[in-house]
Amino acid sequence: MCHSFHIPVMGTGFTVDTPIRVAHLGISSAISIVDDLLLEKIRRFYTEKFQLPYERIRAGEVDGRARRITAYLDMVGQIVRLKMEQLKQQPFFADNEKRTYFELLPDTAPLRRAYERMVTMTPGPRRDKLAETLTARMTPGDIDVNIMVKVDRMPLDKSGAPLGEAFSDAKAALRGYANSCLESSSLIFSAGLNKGLFRYMTRFRDFYRDSVGSIRKKITLKVSDFRSAMIQGKFLAQLGLEVGEYRIESGLNCGGHAFAANIRLLPSIVSEFKAKREQLSSGFHALVSTYYEKMGWPLAPPQKRNRPLVTVQGGIGTHGETRRLQEVLGADRTGWGTPFLLVPQAVCVDTDLLSLMCRAGQKDLYLSGISPLGVPMNHLRNTTSEQWTRERAAQGRPGSGCPKQFLASNTEFTATPVCQASGRFQRVKLAQIMAGPGSDVDKQKRAEAVLEKTCICDHLGNSALMALGIHRPGSLPTVVCPGPNLAWFDRPYSLREMVDHIYGRGTNLAAADRPHMFAQELVMYVDFFARQVVAFDGSTREQKRLETLKATLSEEMDVCMDISRSRAFPGENLVSISHCVTEQRQRVEDIWQKHVAGATRIRQLHPVLAPTSACDPKDTGEPFVAKPAVFA
């Protein structure tokens, strides 16, 4: 791999063509394959642009979803190979993309150093030989593919009968990837464990080692902690499957859906991976070997055995933070997502949405309930999707027509699953709320939660369609799900600017008062804890759970405080961590005393009067925003 960072998947459309844009420059990125209908539209666009053959795969065709995904990935691979060959044919010593390829590389990369040595050499056979060697060593970035494993709807045939397990959305997507011609690529599994999907992988030989010990299509697991990595890694190893990368992501300080099952911050999570890393490789060798022996396949020699990469993403914003994650905490690479939303050379974003993101401040970014999956989702206020959703509700036509149905999973009112963002669901749900018990205020609050659900299947891909000119600008509602880190970047950036920023070259692009990523993450987890405490129901069982969370949060603050006392890397705002820990400790105690300690005393003194809810209606648990001056 050329670079020490990658561009993670962002929505269904924002990184849909990122490999076409940057893979020939050695940068790895990930494509979402949830929306095969979007992929088909963009495949038609790029086949016309690069004069490649195109035959439409229509909706409703047999195994159409898998075939559309295969066709799209094959096209992306073909275009990247074409651009790579054209790049290699370019001359050195000219202002071209070949020069850019080498100048984007990290300063410590052997290939970069060899290039710098070549440009200082006098013309002659030795320089020509080195130039030839450098050209041969140029490799593209990886074209990785992301599957959200819980998005696994079972499609129906024309008669309304299920098509069968092999045609579920996740399995069809996996099959589409497995049948593609991509090589040196990874399939990224996000959002948990799907045993049926993992077992389905055993049907495809590309996920296993070949006769020389190489794996053509690798496996990447997006995980929240070490325990999750071990559980999923062991299950896969029993099937003879090896994990090539464990991609750690902050539960809250990230883009897209936020998963905060417990209160563990990145510093302690990544440190645990560093301490127990050997368990992720040698710990599974026996299981993998047993499977290969059962299948009669040759075992890989020891030198070929897997030592999986450990990478980290979620809220990274400076070179100093990257160095801490890699040099102190032991990460192999880092993922930079949200800042790349402001790099049009790398992502597919229309100009209106790009402008809105550039203007976004801290209060414009929040953890929302817009996802029909019922999982909190990071969101940007005032998108055209938000306006579209509100206007439909105001007109008495709530919800969307649900054109794609990828998130249709609710069966509260129907035998066939429907999406909670659909008009079909929302009309019935709103009628139920209004006819049911409760005060007008309570009913209004519950109705707003229903109406907040957004057609993210469609709207997350619309920006790409307008950016490419497939649809005219402003004609489609768009939604974006950046991480809170967006608030500290305020204009469009060139690819070179962003890469230089990641490697600590040139001007620091992040705002000067930006707090450290660990400080930002801590505030978000205290926000999470506050919402849990505000909803305290007064029960002994719930109090014990909250006490455990509070103790864990205190331990995590201790870890952060230890980091704040260490030596800072250039551009790393460690001062902000100590200020933040002090402030948040007091905030946690204030919240606890207000909502839990008081309720406990009431229950002890007057058991009969013990509250069913200690929630103060005036304290909504809204996110805490620290004053920028604190982090100066």
N, C-alpha and C positions, 0 to 999 in steps of 0.2 A: 504494500500500500504506500502510495506516494506521500500522503498527508497524514497529519496526526489529528485531524478532525473530520467529521462527516456532516452532511445535511440530513436531519431526520425527516420522516414523513410529516407533512403538514396538510391536514384536511384531505379532501378527495381530489382537489384541483390545483393547489398551489405548488406542489412538487411533481405534478403529473408528467411534466416534460423536463424536469431538472436534469436528468442524465443527458438528454439531448443538448442542453445548454452548457453543461460543465464537465461531463465525464471525460471528454477528450483532453481536458486540461488537468486530468489526474484526480479530480475531486469526486468522492463517492457520495451517493445520495439514495433516497428511498422513495418509491412510488406506492401510493395506495391503489389497490385493485378492488376496492369495495364496489365502485360504480363502473361496471363494465359498459353501460350505455354511454357514459361520458367518454370512456376510452375509445369507443367506436367513432364518435364524432371527431375526436382529436386525431385518431389514426387517419381518417380521411383527409384532414387538413395537412398532416405531415407527409403523407404519401404524394399528395399533389405538389407540395413544396419541393420535395426531393425527387420527384418524377419516378416514384416507385409504383408497382402494380397495386391495385386496390379492388377488392371484391367485397361488397357489403355483406355483413353477417346480421341479418335482421332479427329483431326481437321475436321470440316465439319459435325460432329454429331449434332443431334438436341439439341439445348440449350447447346452445348458443352462448351462454355466459362463459363457459370455459374456453370456447373457441375464440370469442372476442378478446379475452384476456391473453391467450396465446398469441393471437395475431398482433396485438398491440405490443407486447413485450418483444416479439421477434422483430417488429419494425424498429423499435427503439434500439435494440442491439445492432441491427443492420446500419442504422444511421450513425451510431457511435463508432462502429468499425470504419465506416466510410470517412467520417470526420477525422478519425485518428490517422488513417492512411494519408489523407490530404495534409494533415499537420506534419507528419514525418517527412513529407516531400518538400516542405518549405525550407528555404535556406537559413543557415545561421547568419548572424551579423546583419539582421534586418529587423525593422519594426513590425513584427508579425506575431501570430499566436504561438508559434514555436518558441519564440523568446519569452512570451508570457508564461508558457507552460513551466519553464525552468525558473523564472523569477518569482512565481507564486509559491514554489516549494519552500518548506521551512529551511532556515539558514543552516541547520545542523544536518540536513539530509545529505548523504554521500553523493547523490546525483547532482544536487545543487552545487556542492563543493567542486565536483569534477567539471561542471559547466563553467564555474567562475575561473577555474584554472585554465580551461580551454580558451576563454575570451582574452586572456592575457598572453597567450602564446603567439609567437611569430608564425606567419603563414608557412606551411610546409607539410611534408608527409606525416610528421608526428601529430600536428594539429588535425590534419584530415582524418587520421586514424582514430583519434579521440572523438572527433565529431561523429564519425560513423558508429562508434561504440555507444555514444550518448543517444543517438537516434534509435538504435536497436533496443535500448533499455527503457525507452518511453512506453508507459503503459497507461491505459485509461482507468478512471475511477470505477468502482463497482456499481453495478445497477442492481440495487436491492429492492425488494418488494415486501410490502407490509400487509398482513392480514389481521384484522381485529377478530379474535377467535369467537367472541360471544355474538357477533353479528352473523348468525347462522340460520336465517329463515329457511323454511321448507317451501319452495314454490309449488304451485298447483298447476295441473294440466288444464286444458280447455273445459273439461267436464267437472272441474273442481276437486279432483282427487290428487293427493300428494304424488309428486314425481318419483320419489324414492330417495333414500338416504344419500346416495352418491351424487344427487343433484341439489343438495342443500347449498346455500350460498357460499359457506366457507369451504366445503369440499370441492365445489365446482371451481372456486377461485384457486385453491391449491392445485387442482388438476391442470388448470390453465397455465399456472406457473411451471409446474413440473414438465409439461409437454413443450415448453418454450425452448428456444435454442440458447438461452442465456447461459454463460459460463462465468466462473469467478464471481458468483452472485450468491446472495443470502436471502432466505425467506425469513422475515421477521414476524414473530408471533407476539401480539400485544393483547392486553386486557385479560390475562389469566390462563387457566388450564382448560383445554377441551380434549378429553381423552379420545373421543371418537375421531376427531380430526387428526390427532397425533397417530392413532393406529392406522388411519387411512394413508399416511405417508409411506408405510411399509410397502405399498404397491408400486413405488417408483424408485428404480435402482439408482437414479442420480443423487439421492440423498445418502447413499452409502459409498464406501471406498471402492475404487476400481482395482484392477490387478496390480497397479503400481502404488496403491495406497493413497490416491488423491480423491477428493470429494468434489464433484462438479457443482452441486448446489448445496450450500451450507445452511445451517440452521442458526438463527439468532433469536434469543428469548429476551423480550423486554420485561424486566423484573423490578419489583419494589424493594426487595430485601433478600438476604442470603437464604433464608428458609425457603422462600418461593423458588429460588434458583435450584436448590437441592431437590425439592420435590419434583419439579418439572424435569430437571436433568436426569434424575434417577428413573422416572417413568420412561423417558425417551431412550435411555441406555438399555432398559429391559427389552426394547424393540430394536436394539442394535444401532440406534441413532445417536450421533454425537453432536453436542452443541459447540458451534464455532465461536460464538460471542454471547456474553451476558451483558445486556444493555440496561444499565441501571438508570432509572428516571425518577426524579423527585415526584413524590405523590401529588403535591400541590403546586410547586413552583415550576410549572410547565405549560405548554400549550395544549389545547384540546381537552379531553375528559380528564378529570382529576380524581385520583383514587387514594384516599387517605384512611386506610383501614386502621392504622395505629399511628402513634406519634413517634416516628423515627426520622431524623434528619440525615441529609446526605453525608455529612462528615463521619458519623458513626456507622452508617450502612456501608460506605465504601471502605472504611477501615476494617470492618469485619470481613469483607471480601479479600482484602490484602492479607489478613491474618490466616484465613482458612482457604486460600486459593487452591492449594494442592488437592483439596477434596473435590474440586470441580473437574479435575482431570483424572488423576490416578484412581480416585475413589470410584470411578465408573468403568474403568478398563475391564475389570473382570466380567461385568454384565455384558458389555459390548462383545468381548471375546467369546462368551458363551453363545451369544446369538449367531455370530459368524460361523462358529463351529457347527451349530445346529443347521445352518443353511448350506454348509459345505463350501463356504467362501474362504479365500486366503486371508490370513490375519495380517494386518499392517505391521511392518517392522517397528521396533520401539521408537526410532527416530522420526517416524511418520505419525506417531500417536498424537492425539489432540491435546494442546494446551490452549484452552479457550481464551479469547480476548475478554477483558473486562473494560467496558466503556461507560461513560457517565454523561448524562444530559439533563437539562432542566434548569434554566435561570442563569447559565454562564454568560458573563458579559465583558470580561477583561482577560488580557493575557496573563496577568498575575494569578487570577482564579484558576485558569487552565493549568498553570505550572504547579499550583498547590495540589490540584486533583491528580496530576500525573507524577510529580516528583516526590510528593510527601505521602499522598494517599494511595498511590500505586495504580492509578487508571492507565490503560494503554492509550486510549484515545478519548476525545470529547465530542459531544454532539452539539452543534450550534443551530438552533431552529429559529426562534422568533426574530433575532436580528436579521436573518436572511429574508424575512418577509419584506424588508425595505431594500432589497437588492434585485431590481428587475432583470438583471442579466442572469440571475440564478433561478428565480421563481416566476410563476405565471400569475400575475396580479394586474387587474385593470387600474387605470389612472385615478379614478374616483376613490376607490378603496385604498389605494396607496396613499393618497392625500389625507384621507381620514386617519390612517394609521400614523402618519407622520405628525399629526396634530394631537394624538392621544396623550393624555396625562394619566397620573395614577388613578384618579377618580373615574376615568373612562373605562378602566379595566377591572373586571370583577368576576367572581365565581357565580355563575348563573344556573338557572334551572331550565335552560332552553332545550336540552337534549331529551328526545323522546325515550331514551334508554333509562331515564330516571337517575342518571349519574351526573353530579355537578360538572359543569363545563366552563372553562375560562372563556370570557367573552369580551367583545368591544362594544360599547354603547353606540347608538345612533347609526347603525348600519342600515342599508336599504331593506334588508331582510326584516329587521325590527320594525321599520316603518310599515312595510307591506303587511306584516302579521297584525299590527295594531289596527291598520285601516280596515282589514277584512273583518276583524272583530267589531269595530265601530259600525260597520255596514250591516251587521247581523249575519255575516257569513264567516264565522270563525273557522280556523284551521285551513289546511291545504287540501288539494285534491289527491295528494299522495301518489304522484305519478310513478314512483320507483319502488316504494314499499319495502326497502331494505331493512327498515327498523320496525316493521309490523310484528308486534309481539304481544299485544294486549288482548286478552279474551274476556274482559270483565262483562261486556255486553254482547259479544258475538262469538259464535263457534269458530269462525275463521279469524285468525289474529289480524288486528288492525294497529296502525301507528297512533300514538297519543298526540301527534301533531296534526292528524288528519281531521277534516271537518266531520267525518262520519263519527269519530270518537267524541270530539269535543262538544258537538251539539247534544248528544245524549248525556254526557257527563255533566255539562252545565245545567241541564234540566233536572238531573238527579240532585245536584247541590241545592238549587233554588227550591225544590220541593221538600227537601229534607230538613232536619232539625238544625238549630243554631241561630245565633244572632245575625243581623244583617252584616255587621262588620266581619264576622267569621266567614259567612258565605262569600262575601266579596274577596276576602283573602284567598280562599280556596279556589274561587273562580279565576283569579289572576294567575295562580300557579298553573291552572289548566291552559289558559290562554298564552302563557309564556312559551309553551312548547313550540318549536320552530321546525320547519321542513329542512333540516340540515342536510339530508341526502341530496337534495336538489341544489340548495343555496350555497353549499360549500364548493360546488364545482362551477358555479356560474361566472365567477370572476375570471377563470381560465378561458371560458368560451368568449367573453368579451375582450380579454387581453389579446387573444389570437385573431380577433376579427370574425369569428364564426357567428357571433351575434353582435349587433351594434352596441356601442357604449351606452350604459344607462338603461338598457332594455330589460334587464333581469335583476331580481333581488339577490343581494350577496350577503353572506355572513362570513366572519373570520373568527378564529379561536386562538389568538395569540396568548403567550404567557405574559405575566405582569412586567417582565423585563422590557417590553416594548416601550414603556413610558420613558425610558432613559436613552432612547435613540429617536432622533427627530427629523430626519430627512432621508431622501433616497441616497443610496450609496452604490458606488461601482463595485464590481467583484474584487478588483485589486485592493480597494480601500478596506473592504471587510476582511479579506484574507490577511492583509498586512496588520490589521487591528488584532486579529486572532493570534498572530505570531509576535505581537509586540513591536512591530516596525511602523515608524511614522507616528501620526497623530492618534491619540486615544479618541475613539469615536463616541464613547459613552459619556453622558453628562457628568460633570465634575463632582456633583453631590450624590452620585449614585451609591447607595449602600452596598456592601458586600453581598454576594449571592446567599451566603449563609445567614446573614442578618435578615434579608428579605424572606427567606424560607422560614425562619423562626417566627416572624410576625404572622405569616400565613397560617402556621400551625397553632399559634395562640388564638388567631381568629377561629380556627376550626374547634379548638378546645372551648372557646367562649360559647359557640353555638351549641355545643354538647351540654355545657353547664346550664345555659339559659333554659334548655328544654328539660332540665332535671325534674323527674316526676315524684321525688320525695321518697322513693323506695330504697330499702337497704341494699338491695342487689345493684341498683343503678349507682348508688353512692360509692360502693366498692369499685365498680368499673371506673368511675370518674377519679377516684383516689389513685388507681393504678395509672391512668393517663397523666394525672398531675405529677406523680413521682417520675414517670418516664420523661415528661417534659422538663422537669428539673434536671435530670441527668443529661439530657441533650443540651441544655443551657450550659452545664458544666463543661461539656466537650467544646462548645463554641467559645466559651471564655478562655479555655486553654489555648485554642487556636489564636485568639486575639492577642495573647501574650507572646506568640512566636514572632520570628523575623518575617516581615512582609516582603513579598516579591514586588518588583516594580509595578506600580499601578494598582496594587491590591489595597483596598480600603479596610484594613484590619481594625482601625479605630472605631469604625461604625459598628463592629460586632460587639465590642465591650459596652458601648453606649446602649445598644439595642437590648443586650441581655439584662442589664440593670433595669431598664425601662419595662421590659416584658415580665420580669420576675414580679415587680410590683403590680403590674396589671393582672397577672394570674391570681395573686393573693387577693386583690380587690374583687375580682369576679367571684372567687371562691367564697369569700366572706359574705358577699351579697346574696348569692343564690344557693349555696350548699350549707355553709356553716349555720346560717340562720334557720334554715328549714330543719336541720338536724336538731338544733336546740328546741324548736317548737315540738318536734316529734317526741323528744325525750321528756319534756315537761308536760305535754298534753297529747298523749297518743291518740285520743279520739279526734283531736282537731288537726292531726297531721295532714298537710296539704297534699292534694293529688298532683299539684304542679306548683313549683316555686318560681314560675316564670313571671318576671316583672314586665308588663306589656310595654313599658317605656324603653326597656333595654332589649333591643332587637338582635343584639349580637352582630351588628354591622362591623365590617372589617376595620381594624385600627390602622390609621395612617400616621406614621411618625413624621414629625416636622423635619423638612430637609436639613435644617440647621444642625440637627442632632448628628447627621452623618457627614458634616463638612470636614 
